[in-house]
Amino acid sequence: MDSFFRSEEMCLVQLFFQTESAHNCINELGHLGLVQFKDLNPGTVAFQRRFVKEVKKCEEMERILRFLENEVVKSNIPIPADFTSETIPVPRDVLDLESRFDKLEQELKEINSNRDTLRQNFTQLMEINHLLKVFDAFLFYPHDRFVAGVIKHERFPAFEKILWRLFHGNFVLRHAEIKPHEEENMDPVKKDVFVVFVQGDQIRGKIRKLCDGFHASMYPCPNNAYARKEMRTNVNTRIEDLRLVLKRTEEFRETTLTAAAANLQEWASKVKKMKAIYYTLNLCNIDITQKLIVAEIWCPVSDLNSVHTALIHGSEQSGSSLSPVVNRIQTQQTPPTFNRVTSFTSGFQSIIDAYGVGNYQEINPAPYTMVTFPFLFAVMFGDCGHGLVMTLLALWLILHQEHFRKLKNELIDMLVDGRYIIFLMGLFSIYTGLIYNDCFSKSFNVFGSSWSVRPMFHPHGPWTNDTLHDSGHLHLDPLVSGVYSGNPYPFGVDPIWNIASNKLSFLNSYKMKMSVIMGVAHMLFGVTLSLVNYINLKDVALQFIPEVIFMLSLFGYLIFLILYKWCVVMKSESAPSILLLFINMMLFDYSSEGTVLYRTQKPVQIFLVVVAVLMVPWLLFAKPLFLSLLFCLSLFFGVKKAFVSLQVSMADIFVYQGIHTIEYCLGCISNTASYLRLWALSLAHAGRLNSKTSSTKDLGTSSHRFPSTG
């Protein structure tokens, strides 16, 4: 259970296993997912390592697999998402898959090249066929000097304009748009058939050059009608033959891609495993006899037996005669940080790791983030109706997570990975929505309001019927007997605030102070957690204690002022402002009126400010001076200790401690202000919904205004 709240205890283990069992052993360790291999060849560059050729072969196979996948996707052939074959990759699989992939790639490229050539020929024949169809309509009288061809539709206006400028009307141009039938496998680009009748071979030669410049296709066309008819018959025959060949080519290509798609996922998994295995083998050492592999791994102490069992299982699968040897070694190196996660905690751990990975054996903030992160979101979101919608969405993602992962969409994958975060945010939003008594900007009146309007009318109160009709806003006076029952609403905000005109003003002050209280409590909780990370008494005395005193002297006192003002009965006109009290406290200004909340306020505030200011030099100089003193004493008495045997520059220690002190002191101020976002976003959310609801009410009600309370 301790590993849940801090990173796992790690150990350095040395492994010895035979070369022929290396693939199986590393494969089993990879499936276990609990070890990190240490590089035993740090001075060797990547291209000089032993298995670099095998890694490059795997990368080339990955390139071919991506090519095959693109071709399969273009052909709209489904790729099976699941595959049952979980064979362990062996060295000979590299050669087998490499030859198979090369053959498949060459075959597919040849098919694509032939298909493109056939399509190009088919398109040319179809263009000739359309040219022969419209040529007789263009030909008014026999003419043997002309240029006929096909040009793209968007280029024809420029082509026609240049023809006119060059030859000044000494030509006859006829054109028509090609309208292919649906069954014709034509290029979707719009094209026009054109025939230019000219006089003279020189002009015709210039027109041919112009056609080349516009990338127009020119085709020969006979002069007499009989020859054109024969040519058209031959063209139609060739079109039918090409259509049949294209159909067979597409069927053969689809058959090849379908067979490849059935094994695509299995091949990709196998190549990825082989690449990972060879990459890992590059981190290991091989003895002189080439029969033994030596590796060093970091693994959790609690999983040593699982690692040993996995190695034995891999050795048995390869048929090795010797069992792998696992030797735990002692080291002074700092182990890597490993935080064990589940499907529920992985999303929260990812949020923590995005800000930075903690040092080895430090406290892990992820378990506490599972509560604080969704709760602080709910403080801002605060609506049980919207929270219920979010919870149902998260449940839908949880129940159908496998289906959503198959869609391979980046946004959907992000939602699925954070499904439990969304679920908790929805639950906490329901809770805070009930606290705010807010559901789609509507209030619940479950227990009955603690306020009553009836006692405000005559003879008990000052109101009359004329008062009700003449006043736009009326205020409930809690001092009038019976108006306020004296017992607050049992759970959440009283529903009478939903019809009050100063609802937002009341919630504004309430949520702002609540945000400051939560923010300071949250920061104090984080500083308290850091106490667990300190390994000796000097860190507690020189760092933890001054940090806590600094925060409590200023911001802890701010919370005290808020709570004290809530608990003491006073008139709103004479009540001092908390913000002004805190500013005057820092400026030592007590001359203005209305700055006293209790009798001993001045000496208490002066004492707290002085204490907070004194904590800054304590944080800044105490720890470096203490370390410097210990270092001098150790040199004087010849004491050899681990923390003083290192040659550490005192200037570096002072700089590091100065950065930490400035960051902490400024962070306390800026983070307290940042927590006011809870109040601001919550107010914006409530105000927007309230404005939409009010506008909807105004559309369906009369101009009469209900009496509101103050």
Stockholm file with secondary structure:
# STOCKHOLM 1.0

chainA/1-710         MDSFFRSEEMCLVQLFFQTESAHNCINELGHLGLVQFKDLNPGTVAFQRRFVKEVKKCEEMERILRFLENEVVKSNIPIPADFTSETIPVPRDVLDLESRFDKLEQELKEINSNRDTLRQNFTQLMEINHLLKVFDAFLFYPHDRFVAGVIKHERFPAFEKILWRLFHGNFVLRHAEIKPHEEENMDPVKKDVFVVFVQGDQIRGKIRKLCDGFHASMYPCPNNAYARKEMRTNVNTRIEDLRLVLKRTEEFRETTLTAAAANLQEWASKVKKMKAIYYTLNLCNIDITQKLIVAEIWCPVSDLNSVHTALIHGSEQSGSSLSPVVNRIQTQQTPPTFNRVTSFTSGFQSIIDAYGVGNYQEINPAPYTMVTFPFLFAVMFGDCGHGLVMTLLALWLILHQEHFRKLKNELIDMLVDGRYIIFLMGLFSIYTGLIYNDCFSKSFNVFGSSWSVRPMFHPHGPWTNDTLHDSGHLHLDPLVSGVYSGNPYPFGVDPIWNIASNKLSFLNSYKMKMSVIMGVAHMLFGVTLSLVNYINLKDVALQFIPEVIFMLSLFGYLIFLILYKWCVVMKSESAPSILLLFINMMLFDYSSEGTVLYRTQKPVQIFLVVVAVLMVPWLLFAKPLFLSLLFCLSLFFGVKKAFVSLQVSMADIFVYQGIHTIEYCLGCISNTASYLRLWALSLAHAGRLNSKTSSTKDLGTSSHRFPSTG
#=GR chainA/1-710 SS CHHHHBCCCEEEEEEEEEGGGHHHHHHHHHHHTCCEECCSCTTSCGGGSTTHHHHHHHHHHHHHHHHHHHHHHHTTCCCCSCCCCCCCCCHHHHHHHHHHHHHHHHHHHHHHHHHHHHHHHHHHHHHHHHHHHHHHHHCSSCCSCEEEEEEEGGGHHHHHHHHHHHHTTCSEEEEEECCCCTTSCCCSSCEEEEEEECSSHHHHHHHHHHHHHTTCEECCCCSSHHHHHHHHHHHHHHHHHHHHHHHHHHHHHHHHHHHHHHHHHHHHHHHHHHHHHHHHHTTSEECTTSSEEEEEEEEEGGGHHHHHHHHHHHHHHHTCSSCCEEEEECCCSCCCCCCCCCTTTHHHHHHHHHHCCCCTTCBCSHHHHHHHHHHHHHHHHCCHHHHHHHHHHHHHHHHTHHHHHTTCCHHHHHHHHTHHHHHHHHHHHHHHHHHHTCBTTBCCCSSCCSBCSGGGBTTTSSBCHHHHHHCSCCCCCTTSTTTBCSSCCSSSSCGGGGGCTTHHHHHHHHHHHHHHHHHHHHHHHHHHHGGGGCCSHHHIIIIIHHHHHHHIIIIIHHHHHHHHHHHSCCCTTTCCCHHHHHHHHHHTCCCSTTCCSSTTHHHHHHHHHHHHHHHHHIIIIIHHHHHHHHHHHHHHHTCCCHHHHSCCCHHHHHHHHHHHHHHHHHHHHHHHHHTHHHHHHHHHHHHHHHHHHHHHHHHHSCSCCCCCCC
#=GC SS_cons         CHHHHBCCCEEEEEEEEEGGGHHHHHHHHHHHTCCEECCSCTTSCGGGSTTHHHHHHHHHHHHHHHHHHHHHHHTTCCCCSCCCCCCCCCHHHHHHHHHHHHHHHHHHHHHHHHHHHHHHHHHHHHHHHHHHHHHHHHCSSCCSCEEEEEEEGGGHHHHHHHHHHHHTTCSEEEEEECCCCTTSCCCSSCEEEEEEECSSHHHHHHHHHHHHHTTCEECCCCSSHHHHHHHHHHHHHHHHHHHHHHHHHHHHHHHHHHHHHHHHHHHHHHHHHHHHHHHHHTTSEECTTSSEEEEEEEEEGGGHHHHHHHHHHHHHHHTCSSCCEEEEECCCSCCCCCCCCCTTTHHHHHHHHHHCCCCTTCBCSHHHHHHHHHHHHHHHHCCHHHHHHHHHHHHHHHHTHHHHHTTCCHHHHHHHHTHHHHHHHHHHHHHHHHHHTCBTTBCCCSSCCSBCSGGGBTTTSSBCHHHHHHCSCCCCCTTSTTTBCSSCCSSSSCGGGGGCTTHHHHHHHHHHHHHHHHHHHHHHHHHHHGGGGCCSHHHIIIIIHHHHHHHIIIIIHHHHHHHHHHHSCCCTTTCCCHHHHHHHHHHTCCCSTTCCSSTTHHHHHHHHHHHHHHHHHIIIIIHHHHHHHHHHHHHHHTCCCHHHHSCCCHHHHHHHHHHHHHHHHHHHHHHHHHTHHHHHHHHHHHHHHHHHHHHHHHHHSCSCCCCCCC
//
